[in-house]
Amino acid sequence: MGNSSDTVRVNVTLAVSGETLQTIVRTAKEIVGRNEKGHYRIDTADLLEDLLSNFIDENGFDAYVADRENYGFLDRQ
């Protein structure tokens, strides 16, 4: 996500569907597999963070937040 010196890490609460989370966990398990003790070798919370960060970076979040039209939901609060 850009130059690491240009970024700030933020913690947020995000609404994600159960189906989305199930897809992430299932796909991660398929890709990484189990270790010798039978445990999966991936932290799905970290994976979700990486997936979201990549999505934000690849889909022009900077341009999205620069467009005032995207703040219309504030009128409904």
N, C-alpha and C positions, 0 to 999 in steps of 0.2 A: 504494500500500500504506500506508494510514493517513497520518498527518501525517508529512512528511519529517523533522521534528525528533524524531519518536518511533521512527524506524527505524534499524537498523544493517545495513550491507552485510556479508554473509558469503560466503566462497568455499567451495564444497563439491564433492565428487566425487559425481556422481549417476548411477545406472544408468538408462539410457534405451534402449529397443529401437532397433535399426537401422531398423525400419519407421517408428517415430515420427520419427526424424531425417530420413528420406527424405521423409516427408510435410511436415515443416516446410520443408525446402529446396525441394521441388517447389512448394508453395503460395506461398512467398515469391517464387520466380522468376516464377510466374504473375502475382502481384499487382504486383510492381515492374517487371518487364521489364528489358531491357538499356539501357545508356546508349549514347551515340554511338560509343563504341569497342567496343561489343559485350559489355561487362562488366556483370555484375549489380551493382546499386547497394545491396546490403544485406549487412550482416554477420550471418550466421545465428547465430553465437554470441550476439551481443547480442539477436537476436530470441528465441532460446531463453530467455535470461534474462528478457526482458520477458514472454513467454508464461507462464513459471513463476511469476513474481512476481504477475501478474494472476490466475492460477489460485489461488494461495495466498490472495491477498486476497479473492477472490470466493467462495471455498469455506470460509471460516471456520477458517483454520488456528489462530488463537488459541484457539478453542473445542476444536479437535482436540487440541492439546498440553496443554490444561488437564484433559483426561479421562485419568485414570491407566490406564484399560483399554487405551489405545493404546500403552502401554509394555510390553505382554506379551512382545514379542520380546526384551527384555532378559534374561528368564529363560532364554532359549535360548543365550545367549552364554557 
